[in-house]
Amino acid sequence: MNVTAFTTPTCPEYNVAVDRYADWVVIQEYAPPKTIDAQKARQRMLDVIAATIAVLGITPNKLVLKTRERQKGKNQYQKMNEKGDFIEVGEYNARLWVNLTDYLDTGLFLDHRIARRMLGQMSKGKDFLNLFSYTGSASVHAGLGGARSTTTVDMSRTYLEWAERNLRLNGLTGRQHRLMQADVLGWLRETDEQFDLIFIDPPTFSNSKRMEDSFDVQRDHLRLMTDLKRLLRKGGTIMFSNNKRGFRMDHDGLAALGLKAQEISQKTLSQDFARNRQIHNCWLITAV
């Protein structure tokens, strides 16, 4: 199994995530509340750094430190640096670029690794649509799985350029691999194309000025499925994922649309996320 990007277990009392990317390690500290003594918090972080270096056998120059606070809107996608340093990681049969320093997130959501592999296994001979695509890693897996075509849609030019680099790294070039910069919700309402396999991982909430409307995944997921059903070919499948804790699928509303949902959240979580079983929700949605 060629997987060189994964999270590593940490002690629950230390509110950090330690993620491995090839021979690099990213330690993300979740900012402590103001009630926690700053000196104590700093010492705990130093303990984590020392333990990480000792246990994983890395050198300090291969360590990246980040502090993650509660993000609103698209703050997690805003630039922190301008280094432009990318490293290559392996994910099963895919090769992907990550950037450990320029953004809060690295360009690869590690918890979706198995979901991406499933998409690759489902995609042979199919027209694949990737919505809110981020850096296009799901499109890479679909392309490598033999998809007839991939269409990758995101609002960010930066991430679409990144997605193009990821596709090119895997030899996925040509007209059958399209990248489209668009407001996803607006594009869904306007397009008349159809697809056999659709992957959508929308934000939990967004009120971006570049989107026509605000979006709340709990409130609006039925509206989303209404639009997606129109794009879905007979016998097609939607893989729908989101990160809202406590998300409730409206099964009655889906049934009224002629759709049904099978939850696969636990099947899409790899062993390195065993302690965080609620990191995402994932569903396969098909026509009744």
VENNOR-V262810 format. One record per residue. N is the residue number from 1. OMEGA is omega in degrees with one decimal (* if undefined). Layout:
[[N;OMEGA] [N;OMEGA]]
This chain:
[[1;-178.2] [2;176.4] [3;-178.9] [4;174.6] [5;-175.5] [6;175.5] [7;-179.5] [8;-178.2] [9;175.3] [10;177.6] [11;-177.7] [12;-177.6] [13;175.3] [14;-173.4] [15;-178.5] [16;170.2] [17;178.9] [18;-175.0] [19;-178.6] [20;175.1] [21;-174.7] [22;-179.3] [23;176.2] [24;176.1] [25;174.7] [26;173.5] [27;177.5] [28;176.4] [29;174.1] [30;-170.5] [31;-178.9] [32;176.0] [33;-177.4] [34;179.1] [35;179.3] [36;178.8] [37;-175.4] [38;-179.6] [39;178.2] [40;179.1] [41;179.6] [42;180.0] [43;178.4] [44;178.1] [45;176.9] [46;176.7] [47;179.5] [48;179.8] [49;-179.2] [50;-179.4] [51;179.8] [52;179.2] [53;-177.6] [54;-174.0] [55;-176.0] [56;176.3] [57;179.8] [58;175.1] [59;-176.8] [60;-178.8] [61;176.1] [62;-176.8] [63;178.1] [64;-179.8] [65;177.4] [66;173.4] [67;-177.8] [68;175.0] [69;178.2] [70;-175.7] [71;176.3] [72;177.8] [73;-175.7] [74;-179.2] [75;-177.3] [76;-179.3] [77;-178.6] [78;-176.9] [79;174.1] [80;-179.3] [81;179.6] [82;-175.3] [83;-179.8] [84;-179.4] [85;178.3] [86;172.1] [87;-177.7] [88;174.9] [89;178.1] [90;176.0] [91;-172.8] [92;-179.3] [93;-178.4] [94;171.6] [95;-172.0] [96;175.9] [97;171.4] [98;177.6] [99;-171.1] [100;-169.8] [101;-169.8] [102;-177.4] [103;175.5] [104;174.2] [105;-167.9] [106;-175.9] [107;-179.5] [108;176.7] [109;-171.4] [110;-176.7] [111;-179.7] [112;-174.7] [113;-177.6] [114;176.4] [115;178.5] [116;177.5] [117;177.8] [118;178.6] [119;176.6] [120;-179.6] [121;-177.3] [122;-162.6] [123;-173.0] [124;177.3] [125;-174.4] [126;171.3] [127;-171.0] [128;177.9] [129;-179.1] [130;-175.0] [131;-169.1] [132;-161.4] [133;-176.3] [134;-174.8] [135;169.2] [136;-177.0] [137;177.3] [138;177.4] [139;176.6] [140;-179.2] [141;178.2] [142;179.1] [143;178.6] [144;177.9] [145;175.9] [146;177.4] [147;176.7] [148;176.9] [149;171.8] [150;175.0] [151;-171.8] [152;-172.6] [153;176.0] [154;-179.0] [155;-172.8] [156;175.5] [157;179.8] [158;-177.2] [159;175.5] [160;175.4] [161;175.8] [162;178.1] [163;178.2] [164;177.2] [165;178.2] [166;178.6] [167;-178.4] [168;179.3] [169;-178.1] [170;177.8] [171;-178.0] [172;-179.5] [173;179.5] [174;-174.2] [175;-178.3] [176;178.3] [177;-174.0] [178;173.5] [179;-174.6] [180;175.4] [181;-176.5] [182;166.3] [183;-171.8] [184;-176.3] [185;176.7] [186;179.9] [187;179.5] [188;-177.8] [189;-172.6] [190;-173.9] [191;174.9] [192;178.7] [193;176.5] [194;-174.3] [195;179.1] [196;-176.0] [197;-177.3] [198;172.9] [199;179.0] [200;179.8] [201;-172.9] [202;173.8] [203;174.9] [204;177.4] [205;175.2] [206;171.1] [207;-178.5] [208;178.2] [209;-178.8] [210;175.6] [211;-177.7] [212;-176.1] [213;169.7] [214;-177.6] [215;173.5] [216;-170.3] [217;177.7] [218;-177.4] [219;-165.8] [220;-173.5] [221;176.9] [222;176.0] [223;177.7] [224;-178.9] [225;175.8] [226;178.9] [227;-177.8] [228;-180.0] [229;-179.8] [230;-178.5] [231;-172.0] [232;176.6] [233;176.9] [234;-178.7] [235;-177.2] [236;-176.4] [237;171.2] [238;167.5] [239;-174.8] [240;-179.8] [241;172.6] [242;-175.0] [243;-178.7] [244;176.2] [245;-179.4] [246;179.7] [247;179.2] [248;177.1] [249;178.4] [250;-176.5] [251;178.7] [252;177.6] [253;177.0] [254;-179.4] [255;178.0] [256;177.0] [257;-176.4] [258;-178.7] [259;173.8] [260;-175.8] [261;173.4] [262;-179.9] [263;179.1] [264;-174.7] [265;-176.3] [266;178.7] [267;-176.6] [268;178.5] [269;178.7] [270;-174.2] [271;-178.4] [272;175.7] [273;-176.7] [274;-178.7] [275;-175.8] [276;-173.1] [277;-178.7] [278;-176.3] [279;173.6] [280;170.7] [281;179.6] [282;-174.3] [283;167.5] [284;-175.2] [285;-178.7] [286;175.7] [287;178.9] [288;*]]
